[in-house]
């Protein structure tokens, strides 16, 4: 078990290095293939030893080997986060096609979260990837496509209503993302998704306003909360529903 956990962690931090490229380049229209990775300050092309996931950041003291300009710690954070989330998924799913699909799901959530946080956009290509792989997940793992469809239209439908009622307060990307996440989670997990996302989003928003880090006019992306809630629900949704009913059944 420990060996598998470590293997998934290593796979995760390696994928996380590629996700950093996607997060940085795709929103500004850059190719993820070329040019090769290089320092953003001095422009020196990075070698293999400069790009070892997580380790290179700490071995180089968080700085460029050539010009010594500090790197953002977020690069290592994304790699570590991907490794941990992949490893946790590996404790829930057996090795095979289902686990591979969950890895794709997790990678998309990470990219969507950081791009939305930086640019307040949810790119259609990642929503499309989630929809395609969500259909495969429903076929190979859920074996109940009706549940997946109900989850998709429940989550997406609720968000669509909020989008129209809020008159721009909720973004179109959030609505599209909710449809895709609902397909993955099915019913009733789609309800858990929205409940968790709104609780987390509400708590953080109130905290930001109370500390004056944000004002009522500042945009606060909702995509990250949908993504966090989706990951937690995919892995632990049935358990949360069970505990919820058990709590009220004893009252």
N, C-alpha and C positions, 0 to 999 in steps of 0.2 A: 504493500500500500504506500509506504513511504517513498519507495523508488518511483512509483507511478506519479506520486504527488510532485516529486522533484523534477521528473521528466516533463510533466505538464507545465511546471513553473519555467523551466528552461525554454520550452517551446513558446511560452507566453512572452517572456522578455525579448526573445528574438523577433516575434511578430510585432511586439510593441515598438521596436526600433523602426520597423517599416511604417507602423501607424503614425509615428512622429512625422515621417515624411509626408504622409497623406494630410495630416492636420495642418502642417505648415504650408504645403504647396497648393493643394487643390482649391482652397477658397480664393486664391489669387490667380488662378488660371495657369499655374505652372505644371509641367509634366512631372510625374513621379518616377520617370525612367531616366531622363537627362535634364540638366547636366548631373554628373555624379555629385555625391555629397561633398560639400566644402564649407570652410569657415565663413560665416556671414560677414565677418569683419575684414579679414585679410585676403579672403578668397582662395586660400590654399586648399588643394584637394585633400580630403581626409583619407588616411590609410586604414588598413584593416585593424591595426592596433588602436586606432582612434575611435573605432565604432563597435567595440565589444559591448554588447548591451549591459547597462548598469556599471560594470566594472571599469570601463574606460573613464566614465565621469569621475569616479572616486580616485582612480590611479593618477589622473591628470589634475586632480584638485579642482575639478569643475571648470577648467580653463582650456583654451586652445593650446595645443602643443607648440604652435609656431609663433603666434602673436601674443599669447597669454591673456587674451580677452576672456572674461568669465562667460561661461555658458549658463543658460537658464536651467535651474534644477528641475524644471518641468519635464525635460527630456528623460531624465532618469526616473522621474515620478511616473510618467506614462508607461515606461518599460516595466517598472516594478508592479504597477497596478495591473497591467495586462497579465503578468506572470501569476500574481495572486488570484485574479479572477479565473484564469484558465485552470489553475490548480484546484480551486474550490469547485468549479464545474466538474472536474474529474473525480471529485469525491461523491458526486450525485449521479453521474451518468457512467455507464460501463463503456469501455473502449469500443469504438465502432462508428458507424455513420451518424448516429444520433449525437455523439460527443463532438464529432467534426462540425456538424451543423450548429451546435451550441457555441463552439469556438468562433464560427463566422458571426453568429448573433452577437457575441460578446465584443468582438473586434469592431463591428459596426457601431455598437452603442458607445464605445470609447471614442471613436472618431467623431460621431455626431455630438457627443457631450462637449468636447473641447472646441470644435469648430463653432458650435452654437454659443458657447461661452465667449469666444473671441470675437465672432462676427455677427452674432444674432441671426444666423441662417441655418437651415437644415437642408442639406443638398439632396436633390431628388434622386441622385444615383444610389445613395445609401438606403433611401426608403425603398427603391426598386429592388435592391439586393435583399433587403429584409423580406419583402413580399415574396420573391422567388424562393428563397431558402425557407421562408416560413411555410410555404405550401409543401415543400419537401419534408419539413419537420412534421407537419400535420399528417402527411401520408405515411412516413416511416415510424413515427413515434406515437402520435396521438391516436391514430386509427379511428378518429371520429371527426370527419371534416365538417359536419354540421356544427359541432361545438366550436371549431375554429372560426367558421363563418359568423356564428352568433357573437363570438368574442370580438371579431373584427368590426362588425357593424355596431355593436354596442359601444365599444371604446371610441371608434371613429365618429359615430353618430352623436354621442354626448359632446365630444369636442367640437363637432361641427355646429351644434346648437349654441355652445358657448362662444364660438367664433363670431356668429352673427349677432348674438346678444351683446357681446362686449364691444362691437364696432371697432375692431382692430386691436383690442387688448390682447387677444389670443392670435398667434400667427398661423398662417396657412400651413407652414411646415409642421407645426405641432399637430394639426389635424391629420395631415397625411401620415405622420409618424405614428399616431394613435391607431389608425387603421391597420398599419403593418404590425404593430406590437400586439394588437388585439387578435390578429391572425395567429401569431405565435402562441399566445397564452390561452386562447379559447375562453369559454364560459365555464365557471364563474370567475376565473382568475383575472379576466379583463376588468372586473369590478374592483378587485384588489389593487390592480395596477393604478387605476384612477384615484382610488382612495389614498394610497400611499403617496402618489405624486402630488396631489393637492395638499396633503398634510405637510410634506416636506417643503414644497414650494411656499406654502403659507407661512410656516414657521421661519424659514430663512428670509422671506420678504419682510416680515414684521421686524425681524432682528436688524436687517439692513436699514430699514426706515427709522427704527428706534435709535440706532447708533449714528444716523445721518450719513452713512456711507452711500446711500442712495436716496433720491427724492422720488416723489410720486410721478414725476415726469420722466424719470430714467427708465429705460427698458430693462426688464429682468427676464432673461431667457428661461423658458419653461422646459425646453428640451432636455436639459441635464437631469431634471427631476423625473421626467418620464423614463429616461434611460436607466437611472438608478433603480427606480421602482420596478421596471421591467425585469432587470437582472434578478432582483430579490424575489420577485413573484415567480419567475420561471423556476428558480431553484427551490423556493420555500413556500410558494403560494398555497399548495394543498395543506401544508402543516399549519399555516396561519389561519386558514379557513377552519380547520379542525379545532384549533385552540380557541378560536372565536366562538364557535358553537358550543364547545365544551364549557366555556366560561359562562355563557348565558343559560346553558342547560342546568347548571348547578345553582342558579339563582331562584 
